[in-house]
Every structure is written in structure tokens, then in C-alpha cells.
Amino acid sequence: MIKSELIQQIADDNPHLFQRDVERIVSTVFDEITAALSRGDRVELRGFGAFSVKTREARLGRNPRTGESVPVPEKVVPFFKTGKDLRERMNKEPAG
């Protein structure tokens, strides 16, 4: 599912909301998650999962084309850990 499909699904499920308002809500939620991660904060959505940031140490990498060693600087990357409810729903046996 992409962002526009999410917005459309929420708008379809909530006919009392204008689509432009749903777009603003979804964008605001994503912007706030992004801002929190930029600050190094953790964002937890109970039952869904938690977003956090991890630091990858500087290392010596390899250029796959030439085989030459290349220094890779330290960087901060987003990390997502699934919540218990989501994990259970993903691993639930299908009925039948």
C-alpha cells in the first residue's frame, strides 16, 4: 500500500471527512514521526510497532565494481521493530 492508497482507504471508511482533511492528517502523522526520529526520539505505536534510530559505525567497505576498499562514514538509520499484536496477526494460521 502506498500513501495515496492509505489516504483513499481512510477517506472511504470515513465519509464524514473531506479527502483533503484526511491527506492533511496522514501527512501530519508522517511528518511528526519523521521529526521525532530526526531528533533521535523513539516513536511507539502500541500494537503496531516502534520506530527508532540506530547508529551504524564507520567501516571499511568495498567498491563492487573495482574491488577497491572504500571508507564508509558513520551514519544514523531508521529502524522498525514490530509490536506483539502485529507480529501475531502476521503469523496467524489461515482459517480453513
C-alpha positions as CSV (number, residue, x, y, z in Angstrom):
1,M,0.0,0.0,0.0
2,I,1.3,3.5,-0.9
3,K,0.5,6.7,0.9
4,S,-2.3,7.7,-1.7
5,E,-4.0,4.3,-1.2
6,L,-3.9,4.8,2.6
7,I,-5.5,8.2,2.3
8,Q,-8.1,6.8,-0.1
9,Q,-8.9,3.9,2.3
10,I,-9.3,6.2,5.3
11,A,-11.4,8.6,3.3
12,D,-13.7,5.7,2.1
13,D,-14.0,4.4,5.7
14,N,-14.9,7.9,7.0
15,P,-17.3,9.5,4.5
16,H,-17.9,12.4,7.0
17,L,-14.3,13.6,6.4
18,F,-13.1,15.5,3.3
19,Q,-10.3,13.8,1.4
20,R,-8.2,17.0,1.8
21,D,-8.5,16.7,5.5
22,V,-7.5,13.1,5.5
23,E,-4.5,14.0,3.4
24,R,-3.5,16.6,5.9
25,I,-3.9,14.2,8.8
26,V,-1.9,11.4,7.2
27,S,0.9,13.9,6.2
28,T,0.9,15.4,9.7
29,V,1.3,11.9,11.3
30,F,4.2,11.0,9.0
31,D,5.8,14.5,9.4
32,E,5.7,14.1,13.2
33,I,7.2,10.6,13.1
34,T,10.0,11.9,10.8
35,A,10.6,14.9,13.1
36,A,10.8,12.7,16.2
37,L,13.3,10.3,14.5
38,S,15.3,13.3,13.3
39,R,15.7,14.4,17.0
40,G,16.7,10.9,17.9
41,D,13.5,10.1,19.7
42,R,11.6,6.8,19.7
43,V,8.0,6.6,18.3
44,E,5.9,3.7,19.7
45,L,2.5,2.8,18.2
46,R,1.1,0.2,20.6
47,G,0.2,-3.0,18.9
48,F,1.8,-1.9,15.7
49,G,5.5,-1.3,16.4
50,A,8.2,1.1,17.3
51,F,10.3,3.4,15.2
52,S,13.8,4.3,16.4
53,V,17.2,5.3,15.1
54,K,20.4,3.3,15.2
55,T,23.9,4.4,14.5
56,R,26.0,2.4,12.1
57,E,29.6,2.6,12.9
58,A,32.2,3.8,10.3
59,R,33.7,0.9,8.5
60,L,35.8,-0.1,5.5
61,G,33.6,-1.1,2.6
62,R,34.4,-2.4,-0.9
63,N,33.6,-1.0,-4.3
64,P,31.8,-3.9,-6.0
65,R,32.9,-2.8,-9.5
66,T,36.6,-2.3,-8.8
67,G,37.1,-4.3,-5.6
68,E,38.9,-1.3,-4.1
69,S,38.5,-0.6,-0.3
70,V,36.4,2.5,0.4
71,P,35.8,4.1,3.8
72,V,32.1,4.3,4.7
73,P,31.4,7.0,7.3
74,E,29.3,6.6,10.4
75,K,25.5,7.1,9.8
76,V,22.2,7.1,11.5
77,V,19.5,4.9,10.0
78,P,15.8,4.4,10.9
79,F,14.8,1.1,12.5
80,F,11.4,-0.5,12.9
81,K,10.5,-3.2,15.4
82,T,7.1,-4.9,15.1
83,G,4.7,-4.9,18.0
84,K,3.4,-8.1,19.5
85,D,-0.1,-7.7,18.1
86,L,1.2,-7.1,14.5
87,R,3.6,-10.0,14.8
88,E,0.8,-12.3,16.0
89,R,-1.5,-11.2,13.2
90,M,1.2,-11.8,10.6
91,N,1.9,-15.3,11.9
92,K,-1.7,-16.3,12.4
93,E,-2.6,-19.6,10.7
94,P,-5.2,-19.0,7.9
95,A,-8.7,-20.3,8.7
96,G,-9.8,-23.4,6.7
